[in-house]
Amino acid sequence: MFQIDTEVLQVKQQVRQPDAVFLKNLVTNMVEFADEAYQPLCVLVEDIESPGDFDKKKVNGYNYQVIGGQHCLLATKEIAKTMKYISDDRFKTRNCVVYAGLNSEQQRWLAVKHNSTGEYRHAITLKDKVEVCRRYRDEIPDKDKLKWKASCGLILTQVQICYKTSC
């Protein structure tokens, strides 16, 4: 995990549109609890094909696409713009887990997983999950439609963990 400057973090493709009410509450909470840790962002480093090409010493020299954590990034940037916090270092960086060389299917899966992890704060709806699958259907070649269906099946299905005494 790395502390990455918010200036190099960009939101491009989104699993869902930002929720204005949730974002407003998040800004309020982040200001009130500025020293607290928040779920790390999942980011894809751009222009690198494999994780082995990533140079930790140049962490802020890359551009990143936020795959999961757009609300946290948007809230951080909103706070950092205000005069009261413009020079506050707590709002200049975010903890990030960095990925490289992911294809679009892997990015979708990671985004949904990120949102599932943070579901107790801001649940991803079935509508959002269906939209993720629908949006990427046209980019899949006809020969890979079964693979697309399987991928969407994983996104749409909530896995239940069964223990010996249950299920």
Contacts in CASP RR format, 6 or more apart in sequence:
PFRMAT RR
TARGET T0000
AUTHOR 0000-0000-0000
METHOD contacts of the structure
MODEL  1
MFQIDTEVLQVKQQVRQPDAVFLKNLVTNMVEFADEAYQPLCVLVEDIES
PGDFDKKKVNGYNYQVIGGQHCLLATKEIAKTMKYISDDRFKTRNCVVYA
GLNSEQQRWLAVKHNSTGEYRHAITLKDKVEVCRRYRDEIPDKDKLKWKA
SCGLILTQVQICYKTSC
1 40 0 8 1.000
1 95 0 8 1.000
1 96 0 8 1.000
1 97 0 8 1.000
2 56 0 8 1.000
2 59 0 8 1.000
2 95 0 8 1.000
2 96 0 8 1.000
2 98 0 8 1.000
3 59 0 8 1.000
3 93 0 8 1.000
3 94 0 8 1.000
3 95 0 8 1.000
3 96 0 8 1.000
4 41 0 8 1.000
4 43 0 8 1.000
4 59 0 8 1.000
4 60 0 8 1.000
4 64 0 8 1.000
4 93 0 8 1.000
4 94 0 8 1.000
4 95 0 8 1.000
4 96 0 8 1.000
4 98 0 8 1.000
5 60 0 8 1.000
5 92 0 8 1.000
5 93 0 8 1.000
6 73 0 8 1.000
6 76 0 8 1.000
6 77 0 8 1.000
6 80 0 8 1.000
6 91 0 8 1.000
6 92 0 8 1.000
6 93 0 8 1.000
6 94 0 8 1.000
8 60 0 8 1.000
8 61 0 8 1.000
8 62 0 8 1.000
8 63 0 8 1.000
8 64 0 8 1.000
9 41 0 8 1.000
9 43 0 8 1.000
9 64 0 8 1.000
9 66 0 8 1.000
9 73 0 8 1.000
9 94 0 8 1.000
9 96 0 8 1.000
10 63 0 8 1.000
10 64 0 8 1.000
10 65 0 8 1.000
10 66 0 8 1.000
11 65 0 8 1.000
11 66 0 8 1.000
11 70 0 8 1.000
11 73 0 8 1.000
11 74 0 8 1.000
12 65 0 8 1.000
12 66 0 8 1.000
13 65 0 8 1.000
13 107 0 8 1.000
14 70 0 8 1.000
15 68 0 8 1.000
15 108 0 8 1.000
15 111 0 8 1.000
15 112 0 8 1.000
15 115 0 8 1.000
15 124 0 8 1.000
15 128 0 8 1.000
15 131 0 8 1.000
15 132 0 8 1.000
16 115 0 8 1.000
16 124 0 8 1.000
16 125 0 8 1.000
16 128 0 8 1.000
16 131 0 8 1.000
18 70 0 8 1.000
18 71 0 8 1.000
18 74 0 8 1.000
19 71 0 8 1.000
19 122 0 8 1.000
22 71 0 8 1.000
22 122 0 8 1.000
23 71 0 8 1.000
23 74 0 8 1.000
23 75 0 8 1.000
23 78 0 8 1.000
26 71 0 8 1.000
26 72 0 8 1.000
26 75 0 8 1.000
27 75 0 8 1.000
27 78 0 8 1.000
27 79 0 8 1.000
30 38 0 8 1.000
30 75 0 8 1.000
30 76 0 8 1.000
30 79 0 8 1.000
30 91 0 8 1.000
31 79 0 8 1.000
31 85 0 8 1.000
34 88 0 8 1.000
34 90 0 8 1.000
34 91 0 8 1.000
35 90 0 8 1.000
37 95 0 8 1.000
38 72 0 8 1.000
38 94 0 8 1.000
38 95 0 8 1.000
39 69 0 8 1.000
39 72 0 8 1.000
39 114 0 8 1.000
39 117 0 8 1.000
39 118 0 8 1.000
39 121 0 8 1.000
40 94 0 8 1.000
40 95 0 8 1.000
40 96 0 8 1.000
40 97 0 8 1.000
41 66 0 8 1.000
41 68 0 8 1.000
41 69 0 8 1.000
41 72 0 8 1.000
41 73 0 8 1.000
41 94 0 8 1.000
41 95 0 8 1.000
41 96 0 8 1.000
41 97 0 8 1.000
42 66 0 8 1.000
42 67 0 8 1.000
42 68 0 8 1.000
42 69 0 8 1.000
42 96 0 8 1.000
42 97 0 8 1.000
42 99 0 8 1.000
42 110 0 8 1.000
42 111 0 8 1.000
42 114 0 8 1.000
43 64 0 8 1.000
43 65 0 8 1.000
43 66 0 8 1.000
43 67 0 8 1.000
43 68 0 8 1.000
43 96 0 8 1.000
43 97 0 8 1.000
43 98 0 8 1.000
43 99 0 8 1.000
44 64 0 8 1.000
44 65 0 8 1.000
44 67 0 8 1.000
44 98 0 8 1.000
44 99 0 8 1.000
44 100 0 8 1.000
44 101 0 8 1.000
44 102 0 8 1.000
44 107 0 8 1.000
45 54 0 8 1.000
45 62 0 8 1.000
45 63 0 8 1.000
45 64 0 8 1.000
45 98 0 8 1.000
45 99 0 8 1.000
45 100 0 8 1.000
46 62 0 8 1.000
46 63 0 8 1.000
46 64 0 8 1.000
46 65 0 8 1.000
47 62 0 8 1.000
47 63 0 8 1.000
48 54 0 8 1.000
48 62 0 8 1.000
48 100 0 8 1.000
48 101 0 8 1.000
49 100 0 8 1.000
49 101 0 8 1.000
50 100 0 8 1.000
50 101 0 8 1.000
51 99 0 8 1.000
51 100 0 8 1.000
51 101 0 8 1.000
52 100 0 8 1.000
53 100 0 8 1.000
54 62 0 8 1.000
54 98 0 8 1.000
54 100 0 8 1.000
59 98 0 8 1.000
64 96 0 8 1.000
64 98 0 8 1.000
66 73 0 8 1.000
67 99 0 8 1.000
67 102 0 8 1.000
67 107 0 8 1.000
67 110 0 8 1.000
67 111 0 8 1.000
67 114 0 8 1.000
68 110 0 8 1.000
68 111 0 8 1.000
68 114 0 8 1.000
68 115 0 8 1.000
69 114 0 8 1.000
71 122 0 8 1.000
72 94 0 8 1.000
73 94 0 8 1.000
76 91 0 8 1.000
76 94 0 8 1.000
79 85 0 8 1.000
79 91 0 8 1.000
80 86 0 8 1.000
80 88 0 8 1.000
80 91 0 8 1.000
80 92 0 8 1.000
85 91 0 8 1.000
99 110 0 8 1.000
102 110 0 8 1.000
104 136 0 8 1.000
104 139 0 8 1.000
105 136 0 8 1.000
105 147 0 8 1.000
105 151 0 8 1.000
108 132 0 8 1.000
108 136 0 8 1.000
108 151 0 8 1.000
108 155 0 8 1.000
109 151 0 8 1.000
109 154 0 8 1.000
109 155 0 8 1.000
111 132 0 8 1.000
112 124 0 8 1.000
112 129 0 8 1.000
112 132 0 8 1.000
112 155 0 8 1.000
115 122 0 8 1.000
115 123 0 8 1.000
115 124 0 8 1.000
115 128 0 8 1.000
116 124 0 8 1.000
126 156 0 8 1.000
129 155 0 8 1.000
129 156 0 8 1.000
130 156 0 8 1.000
132 155 0 8 1.000
133 148 0 8 1.000
133 151 0 8 1.000
133 152 0 8 1.000
133 153 0 8 1.000
133 155 0 8 1.000
133 156 0 8 1.000
136 148 0 8 1.000
137 148 0 8 1.000
140 147 0 8 1.000
140 148 0 8 1.000
160 167 0 8 1.000
END
